[in-house]
């Protein structure tokens, strides 16, 4: 296990839920098209609920903003 740094600067273990969440957000954000990202998020929202989908959207937005800086 390693220590990794989240987009907000928090350091967490690489086997933590916070890191898994951020990795999932990064993977979805890296999909090649907007249509694929929307399809993935729609499926995820159906399976896990709107709250979790919104949480992932917020993380993806934070990742995008950090990349723009």
MODELLER restraints for C-alpha pairs under 7 A, 6 or more apart:
rsr = mdl.restraints
at = mdl.atoms
rsr.add(forms.Gaussian(group=physical.xy_distance, feature=features.Distance(at['CA:1:A'], at['CA:13:A']), mean=6.56, stdev=0.5))
rsr.add(forms.Gaussian(group=physical.xy_distance, feature=features.Distance(at['CA:1:A'], at['CA:14:A']), mean=5.87, stdev=0.5))
rsr.add(forms.Gaussian(group=physical.xy_distance, feature=features.Distance(at['CA:1:A'], at['CA:15:A']), mean=6.70, stdev=0.5))
rsr.add(forms.Gaussian(group=physical.xy_distance, feature=features.Distance(at['CA:2:A'], at['CA:13:A']), mean=5.72, stdev=0.5))
rsr.add(forms.Gaussian(group=physical.xy_distance, feature=features.Distance(at['CA:2:A'], at['CA:14:A']), mean=5.30, stdev=0.5))
rsr.add(forms.Gaussian(group=physical.xy_distance, feature=features.Distance(at['CA:3:A'], at['CA:11:A']), mean=6.29, stdev=0.5))
rsr.add(forms.Gaussian(group=physical.xy_distance, feature=features.Distance(at['CA:3:A'], at['CA:12:A']), mean=5.49, stdev=0.5))
rsr.add(forms.Gaussian(group=physical.xy_distance, feature=features.Distance(at['CA:3:A'], at['CA:13:A']), mean=4.51, stdev=0.5))
rsr.add(forms.Gaussian(group=physical.xy_distance, feature=features.Distance(at['CA:3:A'], at['CA:14:A']), mean=5.66, stdev=0.5))
rsr.add(forms.Gaussian(group=physical.xy_distance, feature=features.Distance(at['CA:4:A'], at['CA:11:A']), mean=5.50, stdev=0.5))
rsr.add(forms.Gaussian(group=physical.xy_distance, feature=features.Distance(at['CA:4:A'], at['CA:12:A']), mean=5.54, stdev=0.5))
rsr.add(forms.Gaussian(group=physical.xy_distance, feature=features.Distance(at['CA:4:A'], at['CA:13:A']), mean=6.07, stdev=0.5))
rsr.add(forms.Gaussian(group=physical.xy_distance, feature=features.Distance(at['CA:4:A'], at['CA:14:A']), mean=5.79, stdev=0.5))
rsr.add(forms.Gaussian(group=physical.xy_distance, feature=features.Distance(at['CA:5:A'], at['CA:11:A']), mean=4.41, stdev=0.5))
rsr.add(forms.Gaussian(group=physical.xy_distance, feature=features.Distance(at['CA:5:A'], at['CA:12:A']), mean=6.38, stdev=0.5))
rsr.add(forms.Gaussian(group=physical.xy_distance, feature=features.Distance(at['CA:6:A'], at['CA:19:A']), mean=6.90, stdev=0.5))
rsr.add(forms.Gaussian(group=physical.xy_distance, feature=features.Distance(at['CA:7:A'], at['CA:63:A']), mean=6.68, stdev=0.5))
rsr.add(forms.Gaussian(group=physical.xy_distance, feature=features.Distance(at['CA:22:A'], at['CA:59:A']), mean=6.88, stdev=0.5))
rsr.add(forms.Gaussian(group=physical.xy_distance, feature=features.Distance(at['CA:25:A'], at['CA:56:A']), mean=5.75, stdev=0.5))
rsr.add(forms.Gaussian(group=physical.xy_distance, feature=features.Distance(at['CA:25:A'], at['CA:59:A']), mean=6.34, stdev=0.5))
rsr.add(forms.Gaussian(group=physical.xy_distance, feature=features.Distance(at['CA:25:A'], at['CA:60:A']), mean=5.44, stdev=0.5))
rsr.add(forms.Gaussian(group=physical.xy_distance, feature=features.Distance(at['CA:26:A'], at['CA:60:A']), mean=6.75, stdev=0.5))
rsr.add(forms.Gaussian(group=physical.xy_distance, feature=features.Distance(at['CA:28:A'], at['CA:37:A']), mean=6.04, stdev=0.5))
rsr.add(forms.Gaussian(group=physical.xy_distance, feature=features.Distance(at['CA:29:A'], at['CA:37:A']), mean=6.80, stdev=0.5))
rsr.add(forms.Gaussian(group=physical.xy_distance, feature=features.Distance(at['CA:29:A'], at['CA:60:A']), mean=6.27, stdev=0.5))
rsr.add(forms.Gaussian(group=physical.xy_distance, feature=features.Distance(at['CA:31:A'], at['CA:37:A']), mean=6.08, stdev=0.5))
rsr.add(forms.Gaussian(group=physical.xy_distance, feature=features.Distance(at['CA:41:A'], at['CA:53:A']), mean=6.49, stdev=0.5))
rsr.add(forms.Gaussian(group=physical.xy_distance, feature=features.Distance(at['CA:44:A'], at['CA:53:A']), mean=6.46, stdev=0.5))
rsr.add(forms.Gaussian(group=physical.xy_distance, feature=features.Distance(at['CA:45:A'], at['CA:53:A']), mean=5.15, stdev=0.5))
